[in-house]
Amino acid sequence: MNEKQLVGEKAAEYVKDGMVVGLGTGSTVYYTLQMLGKRVQEGLMIKGVPTSRQTEELARKLHIPLVSFADVSYIDLAIDGADEVDQNRVLIKGGGGALLREKIIANAADELIIVADSKKMVYTLGVFPLPIEVVRFGWEMTAKHIRDLGCVPRLRLKDDHTPFITDNGNYVMDAHFHAIEDPHVLEPMLNAIPGVVENGLFVGMTDKVLTVKRGKVHVL
């Protein structure tokens, strides 16, 4: 069993009967969803709130009951992946382009569990480019303001010429900082730039990280 499957399936054990669950996006949460689908077939009663259309499609195939924020006023538990996790449980997310919905759901959840293989664990964030969701109008000017914070922002493309579009109809800038020493300072600075919708720094939101050490699940 690979590390992603190991932690992904382990996270599903935290889901209890009657919970409203935030369903994350990505290759590690895929295994969580597969296990939850199996448990639902065995009688587990939950309601899921998906963070992306991709997750919504998979959850429906697995017969996981889904609801929207119009139907619920809280989320008991959210399970999601990350692109990088530091020693303080601060995250970089958004490699799949779902960072805005992921942050909305994480903020609404009583508990956020992150599943991450050992390669995602870092001492200092920034090797993975920081995703920043921006509105399409004036994105070139928005990119200039982002660049002024000491990075190289690049418009994400889905092929050589076509910009990647999020589920919310926006662009994504991938900002190469190389080292993010103070994520708690950078996060609000980025969000204060007109045109920035949200950025992929998740500061002070994570309750548990499930990762792998010496072949076994380790809880941070």
Residue frames as qw, qx, qy, qz and C-alpha x, y, z in Angstrom:
[[0.000, 0.889, 0.459, 0.000, 0.00, 0.00, 0.00],
 [0.425, 0.432, -0.034, 0.795, 1.46, 3.38, -0.99],
 [0.199, -0.161, -0.465, 0.847, 1.66, 6.33, 1.42],
 [0.313, -0.087, -0.163, -0.932, -1.25, 8.20, -0.14],
 [0.649, -0.264, -0.612, -0.368, -3.54, 5.22, 0.23],
 [0.505, -0.173, -0.695, 0.481, -2.30, 4.60, 3.77],
 [0.051, -0.183, -0.368, 0.910, -3.14, 8.07, 5.10],
 [0.378, -0.084, -0.354, -0.851, -6.17, 8.56, 2.86],
 [0.623, -0.289, -0.691, -0.227, -7.89, 5.46, 4.16],
 [0.399, -0.211, -0.637, 0.624, -6.86, 6.19, 7.74],
 [0.102, -0.020, 0.104, -0.989, -8.55, 9.60, 7.60],
 [0.522, -0.258, -0.537, -0.610, -11.87, 7.97, 6.77],
 [0.509, -0.284, -0.765, 0.273, -11.83, 6.38, 10.23],
 [0.094, -0.137, -0.376, 0.912, -12.37, 9.82, 11.79],
 [0.400, -0.138, -0.326, -0.845, -15.76, 10.13, 10.07],
 [0.141, 0.137, 0.877, -0.438, -18.62, 9.13, 12.35],
 [0.025, 0.526, 0.815, 0.239, -22.29, 8.40, 11.75],
 [0.053, -0.867, -0.474, 0.143, -24.43, 11.52, 11.26],
 [0.372, -0.515, 0.128, 0.762, -21.54, 13.86, 10.38],
 [0.490, 0.866, 0.086, -0.054, -21.53, 16.60, 7.77],
 [0.735, -0.306, 0.337, 0.503, -18.17, 16.13, 6.06],
 [0.272, 0.850, -0.252, -0.373, -16.15, 18.48, 3.86],
 [0.903, 0.136, 0.348, 0.211, -14.77, 16.38, 1.00],
 [0.190, -0.737, 0.356, 0.542, -11.42, 17.57, -0.27],
 [0.735, 0.659, -0.086, -0.134, -9.77, 17.36, -3.68],
 [0.078, 0.754, -0.650, -0.052, -6.68, 15.52, -4.86],
 [0.666, 0.272, -0.687, -0.103, -4.88, 12.23, -5.30],
 [0.139, 0.133, -0.846, 0.496, -4.61, 11.44, -1.57],
 [0.472, 0.101, 0.413, -0.772, -8.20, 12.33, -0.65],
 [0.630, 0.187, -0.561, -0.504, -9.21, 10.04, -3.52],
 [0.432, 0.023, -0.888, 0.158, -8.50, 7.11, -1.21],
 [0.152, 0.110, 0.603, -0.775, -10.50, 8.72, 1.60],
 [0.582, 0.201, -0.082, -0.783, -13.48, 9.05, -0.72],
 [0.587, 0.134, -0.758, -0.250, -13.14, 5.46, -1.87],
 [0.236, -0.059, -0.868, 0.433, -13.20, 4.25, 1.74],
 [0.309, 0.181, 0.385, -0.851, -16.11, 6.53, 2.65],
 [0.612, 0.163, -0.411, -0.656, -18.04, 5.19, -0.34],
 [0.498, 0.022, -0.867, 0.028, -17.47, 1.66, 0.93],
 [0.057, -0.135, -0.731, 0.667, -18.57, 2.62, 4.45],
 [0.460, 0.154, 0.037, -0.874, -21.71, 4.33, 3.09],
 [0.640, 0.076, -0.639, -0.419, -22.61, 1.12, 1.29],
 [0.432, -0.073, -0.845, 0.305, -22.18, -0.65, 4.65],
 [0.342, -0.708, -0.618, -0.009, -24.62, 1.74, 6.34],
 [0.352, -0.284, -0.204, 0.868, -22.67, 4.87, 7.34],
 [0.112, 0.858, 0.488, 0.117, -24.99, 7.89, 7.33],
 [0.366, -0.423, 0.030, 0.829, -23.19, 11.12, 6.35],
 [0.404, 0.879, 0.254, -0.026, -23.68, 14.22, 4.24],
 [0.658, -0.119, 0.219, 0.711, -20.79, 15.46, 2.12],
 [0.195, 0.940, 0.056, -0.274, -19.92, 18.98, 0.95],
 [0.827, 0.211, 0.212, 0.476, -17.50, 18.75, -2.02],
 [0.281, -0.703, 0.116, 0.643, -14.68, 21.25, -2.58],
 [0.057, 0.415, -0.564, -0.712, -14.66, 20.87, -6.38],
 [0.775, 0.293, -0.134, -0.544, -16.64, 19.58, -9.33],
 [0.487, 0.369, -0.792, -0.010, -14.10, 16.79, -9.65],
 [0.054, -0.089, 0.860, -0.499, -14.81, 15.64, -6.09],
 [0.601, 0.187, 0.272, -0.728, -18.55, 16.05, -6.61],
 [0.722, 0.333, -0.455, -0.400, -18.46, 13.72, -9.63],
 [0.372, 0.247, -0.875, 0.189, -16.42, 11.09, -7.78],
 [0.250, -0.024, 0.699, -0.669, -18.62, 11.26, -4.68],
 [0.713, 0.216, 0.035, -0.667, -21.76, 10.75, -6.77],
 [0.657, 0.312, -0.661, -0.185, -20.21, 7.70, -8.44],
 [0.275, 0.136, -0.861, 0.405, -19.47, 6.32, -4.97],
 [0.451, -0.579, -0.602, -0.315, -23.05, 7.09, -3.81],
 [0.333, -0.238, -0.480, 0.776, -21.92, 9.46, -1.06],
 [0.008, 0.843, 0.535, 0.048, -24.90, 11.75, -0.26],
 [0.379, 0.127, 0.008, 0.917, -24.08, 15.39, -1.05],
 [0.084, -0.871, -0.458, 0.158, -25.46, 18.69, 0.23],
 [0.359, 0.572, 0.013, 0.737, -24.66, 22.37, -0.26],
 [0.184, -0.028, -0.461, 0.868, -24.27, 25.25, 2.18],
 [0.443, -0.238, -0.193, -0.842, -27.92, 26.05, 1.48],
 [0.780, -0.256, -0.514, -0.249, -28.78, 22.78, 3.20],
 [0.753, -0.345, -0.405, 0.387, -26.43, 22.88, 6.21],
 [0.138, -0.965, 0.045, -0.219, -25.22, 25.51, 8.67],
 [0.417, -0.722, 0.553, 0.004, -22.03, 23.76, 9.79],
 [0.785, 0.352, -0.509, -0.011, -19.45, 21.11, 8.86],
 [0.834, -0.543, 0.100, -0.013, -18.33, 18.65, 11.51],
 [0.651, -0.413, 0.494, 0.403, -15.13, 17.55, 9.82],
 [0.590, 0.759, -0.185, -0.203, -13.25, 18.40, 6.63],
 [0.778, -0.252, 0.466, 0.338, -10.65, 16.08, 5.12],
 [0.515, 0.850, -0.076, -0.080, -8.32, 17.46, 2.47],
 [0.858, 0.077, 0.030, 0.507, -4.84, 17.13, 1.01],
 [0.141, -0.931, 0.127, 0.311, -2.00, 19.64, 0.70],
 [0.711, 0.644, -0.182, 0.216, 0.89, 20.45, -1.59],
 [0.428, 0.351, -0.560, 0.616, 3.19, 21.37, 1.31],
 [0.635, -0.716, -0.252, -0.146, 2.89, 21.17, 5.10],
 [0.262, 0.607, -0.519, 0.542, 5.35, 22.80, 7.51],
 [0.383, -0.034, -0.805, 0.451, 6.13, 21.92, 11.13],
 [0.171, 0.128, 0.436, -0.874, 3.46, 24.34, 12.39],
 [0.331, 0.454, 0.827, -0.031, 0.74, 22.68, 10.27],
 [0.276, 0.685, -0.049, -0.673, 0.66, 25.67, 7.90],
 [0.694, 0.279, 0.639, 0.176, -0.23, 24.57, 4.37],
 [0.191, 0.386, -0.427, -0.795, 0.20, 25.42, 0.73],
 [0.505, 0.357, 0.781, -0.091, -2.87, 24.23, -1.18],
 [0.426, 0.728, 0.064, -0.532, -4.29, 24.82, -4.61],
 [0.205, -0.344, 0.779, 0.482, -2.23, 22.62, -6.90],
 [0.240, 0.362, 0.878, 0.199, -5.51, 21.26, -8.21],
 [0.016, -0.289, -0.315, -0.904, -7.02, 24.74, -8.53],
 [0.441, -0.607, -0.607, -0.262, -9.71, 24.34, -5.84],
 [0.374, 0.024, -0.509, 0.775, -8.09, 26.55, -3.16],
 [0.279, -0.262, 0.057, -0.922, -11.00, 28.99, -2.74],
 [0.777, -0.285, -0.319, -0.462, -13.66, 26.35, -2.15],
 [0.733, -0.053, -0.587, 0.340, -11.22, 24.36, -0.04],
 [0.200, 0.132, -0.435, 0.868, -10.60, 27.35, 2.21],
 [0.505, -0.298, -0.080, -0.806, -14.31, 28.16, 2.53],
 [0.852, -0.232, -0.423, -0.201, -15.03, 24.61, 3.62],
 [0.611, 0.041, -0.553, 0.565, -11.99, 24.43, 5.91],
 [0.040, -0.257, 0.279, -0.924, -13.07, 27.66, 7.61],
 [0.656, -0.281, -0.142, -0.686, -16.60, 26.31, 8.14],
 [0.799, -0.069, -0.598, 0.005, -15.42, 23.00, 9.63],
 [0.658, -0.726, 0.120, -0.159, -15.17, 22.29, 13.35],
 [0.658, -0.474, 0.520, 0.270, -12.10, 20.17, 12.56],
 [0.608, 0.707, -0.302, -0.198, -9.74, 20.04, 9.58],
 [0.790, -0.295, 0.498, 0.199, -7.71, 16.90, 8.93],
 [0.406, 0.753, -0.419, -0.304, -4.99, 17.04, 6.28],
 [0.934, -0.028, 0.332, 0.129, -3.71, 13.90, 4.59],
 [0.297, 0.871, -0.378, -0.099, -0.18, 14.19, 3.17],
 [0.952, 0.087, -0.143, 0.255, 2.48, 11.70, 2.13],
 [0.663, -0.543, 0.006, 0.515, 5.97, 12.19, 3.57],
 [0.504, 0.237, 0.290, 0.778, 7.19, 14.09, 0.50],
 [0.056, -0.799, -0.341, -0.492, 4.74, 16.91, 1.29],
 [0.584, -0.767, -0.167, 0.206, 6.27, 17.58, 4.71],
 [0.525, 0.565, -0.113, 0.626, 8.76, 20.48, 4.67],
 [0.460, -0.366, -0.379, 0.715, 10.63, 22.67, 7.14],
 [0.056, 0.482, 0.033, -0.874, 9.94, 25.92, 5.24],
 [0.574, 0.622, 0.520, -0.119, 7.13, 26.45, 2.72],
 [0.184, 0.824, -0.166, -0.509, 7.82, 27.71, -0.78],
 [0.272, -0.240, 0.814, 0.453, 9.45, 25.05, -2.93],
 [0.236, 0.522, 0.794, 0.203, 5.96, 24.38, -4.30],
 [0.036, 0.236, 0.195, 0.951, 4.72, 27.53, -6.11],
 [0.139, 0.338, 0.635, -0.681, 1.98, 29.29, -4.15],
 [0.079, 0.491, 0.720, 0.485, -1.37, 29.24, -6.02],
 [0.063, 0.358, 0.297, -0.883, -3.27, 32.53, -5.98],
 [0.256, 0.584, 0.741, 0.211, -6.77, 32.77, -7.46],
 [0.052, -0.357, 0.020, 0.933, -7.37, 36.09, -9.26],
 [0.528, 0.665, 0.403, -0.342, -10.20, 37.61, -11.25],
 [0.685, 0.336, 0.430, 0.483, -9.64, 37.69, -14.99],
 [0.191, 0.935, 0.146, 0.261, -10.15, 41.44, -15.39],
 [0.019, -0.913, 0.329, -0.240, -6.84, 43.24, -15.03],
 [0.948, -0.289, 0.018, 0.132, -4.95, 40.08, -14.08],
 [0.676, 0.440, -0.146, 0.573, -1.75, 41.52, -15.58],
 [0.088, -0.715, 0.235, -0.653, -1.86, 44.42, -13.09],
 [0.824, -0.504, 0.094, -0.242, -2.71, 42.06, -10.25],
 [0.936, 0.078, -0.098, 0.328, 0.34, 39.98, -11.20],
 [0.366, 0.617, -0.239, 0.654, 2.56, 43.08, -10.99],
 [0.445, -0.676, 0.238, -0.538, 1.36, 43.79, -7.43],
 [0.966, -0.256, 0.040, -0.022, 1.95, 40.15, -6.49],
 [0.774, 0.373, -0.180, 0.478, 5.47, 40.36, -7.97],
 [0.007, 0.758, -0.257, 0.599, 6.19, 43.37, -5.74],
 [0.754, -0.566, 0.201, -0.267, 5.96, 41.03, -2.73],
 [0.208, -0.656, 0.722, 0.069, 9.14, 39.28, -3.87],
 [0.691, 0.060, 0.721, 0.001, 8.10, 36.43, -6.11],
 [0.112, 0.220, -0.656, -0.713, 7.78, 35.40, -9.75],
 [0.597, 0.297, 0.562, -0.490, 4.06, 34.90, -10.54],
 [0.048, 0.137, -0.785, -0.602, 3.11, 32.88, -13.60],
 [0.686, 0.114, 0.018, -0.718, -0.35, 32.50, -15.08],
 [0.507, -0.077, 0.858, -0.042, -1.37, 28.84, -14.89],
 [0.499, 0.341, -0.466, -0.646, -2.11, 27.30, -18.29],
 [0.837, 0.004, 0.479, -0.263, -4.00, 24.10, -19.03],
 [0.844, 0.319, 0.260, 0.344, -2.08, 23.79, -22.29],
 [0.564, 0.020, 0.101, 0.819, 0.54, 25.92, -24.06],
 [0.056, 0.291, 0.226, 0.928, -1.83, 28.81, -24.77],
 [0.459, -0.571, -0.456, -0.505, -5.09, 28.45, -22.80],
 [0.144, -0.438, 0.545, -0.701, -5.37, 29.77, -19.23],
 [0.283, -0.241, -0.909, 0.191, -6.55, 27.38, -16.55],
 [0.386, -0.436, -0.103, -0.807, -10.02, 28.39, -15.29],
 [0.082, -0.057, 0.844, -0.527, -11.14, 27.53, -11.75],
 [0.057, -0.486, -0.871, -0.045, -14.60, 26.19, -10.88],
 [0.050, -0.739, -0.396, 0.543, -15.39, 29.82, -9.93],
 [0.502, 0.797, 0.272, 0.196, -14.45, 31.20, -13.37],
 [0.172, -0.945, 0.241, 0.139, -11.17, 32.79, -12.29],
 [0.642, 0.575, -0.463, 0.207, -7.48, 32.50, -13.21],
 [0.817, -0.541, 0.017, 0.198, -4.71, 31.07, -11.03],
 [0.282, 0.824, -0.445, 0.210, -1.29, 32.65, -10.62],
 [0.922, -0.233, -0.177, 0.255, 1.45, 30.28, -9.42],
 [0.033, -0.945, 0.251, -0.208, 3.83, 32.43, -7.40],
 [0.853, 0.111, -0.340, 0.381, 7.43, 31.22, -7.01],
 [0.338, -0.900, 0.170, -0.217, 8.66, 32.51, -3.63],
 [0.612, 0.386, -0.633, 0.274, 11.18, 29.68, -3.03],
 [0.387, -0.159, -0.726, 0.545, 11.03, 30.31, 0.74],
 [0.344, -0.677, -0.260, -0.596, 8.04, 31.65, 2.69],
 [0.333, 0.131, -0.673, 0.648, 9.43, 32.48, 6.12],
 [0.161, 0.177, 0.524, -0.817, 6.35, 34.30, 7.47],
 [0.064, -0.342, -0.817, -0.460, 3.18, 32.80, 5.96],
 [0.146, -0.693, -0.635, 0.310, 0.99, 34.46, 8.61],
 [0.065, -0.614, 0.038, 0.786, 2.22, 37.85, 7.31],
 [0.034, -0.144, 0.677, 0.721, 2.14, 37.02, 3.60],
 [0.080, 0.447, 0.885, 0.103, -1.39, 35.60, 3.55],
 [0.074, 0.817, 0.450, -0.352, -3.26, 38.85, 4.42],
 [0.099, -0.584, 0.315, 0.742, -0.86, 40.92, 2.29],
 [0.101, 0.044, 0.825, 0.555, -1.77, 38.89, -0.78],
 [0.028, 0.602, 0.797, 0.036, -5.50, 39.01, -0.08],
 [0.050, -0.749, -0.224, 0.622, -5.32, 42.82, 0.30],
 [0.132, -0.234, 0.540, 0.797, -4.33, 43.18, -3.38],
 [0.607, 0.438, 0.174, -0.640, -7.31, 44.20, -5.53],
 [0.645, 0.436, -0.511, -0.364, -8.02, 41.38, -7.97],
 [0.197, 0.203, -0.938, 0.202, -6.83, 38.62, -5.63],
 [0.709, -0.347, -0.338, -0.512, -9.75, 36.39, -4.68],
 [0.816, -0.529, 0.206, -0.105, -7.85, 34.06, -2.33],
 [0.310, 0.653, -0.690, 0.037, -4.42, 32.50, -1.90],
 [0.861, -0.017, -0.500, -0.092, -3.30, 28.97, -1.08],
 [0.202, 0.300, -0.698, 0.618, -1.73, 29.66, 2.32],
 [0.670, -0.533, -0.425, -0.293, -3.76, 27.95, 5.05],
 [0.229, 0.370, -0.568, 0.698, -2.57, 29.44, 8.34],
 [0.219, -0.100, 0.636, -0.733, -3.91, 28.33, 11.72],
 [0.713, 0.052, -0.162, -0.680, -6.64, 26.18, 10.19],
 [0.702, 0.157, -0.688, -0.098, -5.30, 22.62, 10.46],
 [0.708, -0.542, 0.256, -0.373, -6.14, 20.49, 13.52],
 [0.784, -0.269, 0.548, 0.114, -4.43, 17.24, 12.49],
 [0.457, 0.625, -0.539, -0.332, -2.02, 16.15, 9.77],
 [0.917, -0.086, 0.389, -0.026, -1.89, 12.46, 8.88],
 [0.405, 0.735, -0.523, -0.150, 1.42, 11.63, 7.25],
 [0.986, 0.004, -0.161, 0.054, 3.81, 8.65, 7.14],
 [0.077, -0.780, 0.605, -0.143, 6.97, 7.97, 9.15],
 [0.128, -0.354, 0.925, -0.043, 8.90, 4.72, 8.85],
 [0.243, -0.087, -0.891, -0.373, 6.03, 3.10, 6.98],
 [0.168, -0.520, -0.800, 0.248, 3.34, 3.92, 9.56],
 [0.061, -0.803, -0.343, -0.483, 0.72, 6.66, 9.85],
 [0.399, -0.166, -0.393, 0.811, 1.98, 9.53, 12.00],
 [0.099, -0.855, -0.479, -0.175, -0.41, 12.12, 13.45],
 [0.358, 0.115, -0.165, 0.912, 0.91, 15.68, 13.78]]
